[in-house]
């Protein structure tokens, strides 16, 4: 079996809401008067403390899923959540999955935010760039669904160029006109943090992922639709002149591990069904407002089975049959995942560990059993990827001193109209001499 990465995804759900089946959905227009601040704080803190525990358990990464204007996700900015996690962990890879490119007035702002979080995390950030559901475009208020695809493509190209090419440079496009693109700082990872494209099966998303060798995550596809979309992705990669790698395919599954199969189902069933009956129920015109996808892409999405069955009508056995969920003993879960991931050729697994209603102690029980009893069955030695990856950045001032280059401009200041001197040493009289006298004053201009 090929090497698998194990990431835990946090949706940020607020569970104390009316049952979605009694209204059109819990997206967009559910009144925020139903939000209780104490419960909201508890939800966020539980999720973030779970993230901190993952590093000690040996998971490869944690993922924050960004949502807007509703209880489905309380992480309205996944990069903010990622920065918090970066401060509380040291090696765990941190995924900000859902900075919605079209929600930014300029991709340059997103490039700046990505660069800061990547630097503060010492190169542990990964980014997902979803189009965002149609309801996200309604709720944020200033995106035209009919142009989001074109705007996304241009925004993507500008984002990547801003993170990878020297600035300043000028950008004159259909949607963005920026005379000086000049991002400071630059991301610590080169050329940029890893990028994942989640999608329901649209041709545009698959082509973009293949062209740029990104990881593709099929979202809410039933099993056969998932496999068809992966095959489409594989074919597109071959058209680009290379062979699809397992690391470019991700799968997301609700997973719960307990001592026995029966106990696992008792512990997981109500919690996971709550998610499918309350998270994923939304009107079709909210999912796909007019113009949101091209006719070709809509055919691809529907042929892949994206939301082909109303989510709230699925029972537990149907979820398991479609490989959307598994609950069982360590042996059962490991066997299920081995079959599922090998069939799909997936090298990344996103573990949905808590949809929002599962008590944290119960989620931690499952995550602990998964780490100790399942991961070693699927990965030789159980060693997380970050244990063998190069460590980016520095941890100590001694390392900084060894790594800093000499041929960088000094911080120059002119005192009393005299020569330029080094501002960082000018308080020492013996060192207050013209920078031209310093052999390492390269780049200083009068």
Order of alpha helices (4+ residues) and beta strands (2+ residues): beta-alpha-beta-alpha-beta-alpha-beta-alpha-alpha-beta-beta-beta-alpha-beta-alpha-beta-alpha-alpha-alpha-alpha-beta-alpha-beta-alpha-alpha-alpha-beta-beta
